Amino acid sequence: MRKPREPETEVQPFRCVKCGEAVNKTTKRDCACTRHLTPRFTVEESKVWRHESGRTASIFGACPWGQSSEEKEWSLVSVGWTVRDGLRGTVGLGRVPFKTREEAQEHVDALHAQRAAHAARLARRSTP
């Protein structure tokens, strides 16, 4: 004989770990509270492996040399500045790196401003 179903309990909403505010259940991202948005994007130096012949290889792929004797032909060189997305764990924007750190920082500041504006729009939507 089957057991009778337990009465359903009220589902508790996801809560922000920083302020306790309700968080969107599907995205599970930041709450609408803009006082603690963490810097998602950071600027870092963009580097590549460069061979004596001028060929380049990504530092995030496989080792560019086939044998240990070829390792001395490769050197790690800086080619500019790029952006790291801390939430997704990705580096780069699918474009050529910025020439200066200041250019990259301006781009990051613009991304953070867009993120804060989006959080403000969400906050306006969630308030009655």
SULDA-V845918 format. One record per residue. SS is DSSP state (2 for helix, 1 for strand, 0 for the rest). OMEGA is omega as a letter, one per 40 degrees, with the letter a starting at -180 (999 if undefined). Layout:
ss={SS/SS}
omega={OMEGA/OMEGA}
//
This chain:
ss={0/0/0/0/0/0/0/0/0/0/0/0/0/0/1/0/0/0/0/0/0/1/0/0/0/0/0/0/0/0/0/0/0/2/2/2/0/0/0/0/1/1/1/1/1/1/1/1/1/1/1/0/0/0/0/1/1/1/0/0/0/0/0/0/0/0/0/2/2/2/2/2/2/1/1/1/1/1/1/1/1/1/1/1/1/0/0/0/0/1/1/0/0/0/0/0/0/1/0/0/2/2/2/2/2/2/2/2/2/2/2/2/2/2/2/2/2/2/2/2/2/2/2/2/2/2/0/0}
omega={a/i/i/a/i/i/a/i/i/a/i/i/i/a/i/a/a/a/i/a/i/a/i/a/a/a/a/i/a/i/a/a/a/a/a/i/a/i/a/a/i/i/i/a/i/a/i/i/i/i/i/a/i/i/i/i/i/i/a/i/i/i/a/i/a/a/a/i/a/a/a/i/a/i/i/a/i/i/i/a/a/a/i/i/a/a/a/i/a/i/i/a/a/a/i/i/i/a/a/i/a/i/i/i/i/i/i/i/i/i/i/i/i/a/i/i/i/i/i/i/i/a/i/a/a/i/a/999}
//
